[in-house]
Amino acid sequence: MDLKKFYDSVGGSYEEIKSRLPTDKLIEKFVLMLPKDQCYEKLVESMANKDWKTAFTASHTLKGVSANLALKKLCEASGALTEDLRSGTPASTAEENFQKVQNEYEAVIAALKSEGA
């Protein structure tokens, strides 16, 4: 897997993750865990059910995971949704930011697949 290419394609920071994890093998190991993590599925389900408390927890978790993996665009999108849900912003704004999270998450998953992961 070409991690530099992957990070460039999803608006992440290869340099930042390299400062946290010393080898590409270790970075790849943790990046490949993302699709197995249940927080995105919980977020999708809770947004569909308008379960704002669970959606907040799931979006906050996704924000943390994406921040730790230096997936900047996904982190920004999930961070905006987290703040919407924390502050009780109208559902229309939360739905708009949720769409951005979905777009960024799907871009990361598609990039992983294109890299043969």
Phi, psi and omega in degrees: 000130177272095186295322179299314179298316179301308182298321178297321185288338183249010179071035178258183180236100177298321181298319180294314180293326178297330179285339180267318184241123192287340183231152177297326179299318179291318178300311181301318180304313183284324177296321181288348175281339184305311181296340180274343180290138185273354186297324180293315179299319177297322179296313180300312181296314183290327176293319179297325181270000183056037176268084190295326180295313179292322178298319178300311181299316180294317180292324177295319178296315179298322177300314180295316179298312182292327176294316179296329179270002180060035174268081192303311184294319177294321179297316180296316181294314181290330175294319178296318178295318178303315180292323175302312184289328178293319187269355181075028177305148181309146184305326182297320178291318178298320179296320179297315179289329175297321178299321177295320177299313180301315180299314181292318179297314180297326177295320178295314181296317179297320179294321177298317180295320181291338177272002178082018182273000000 
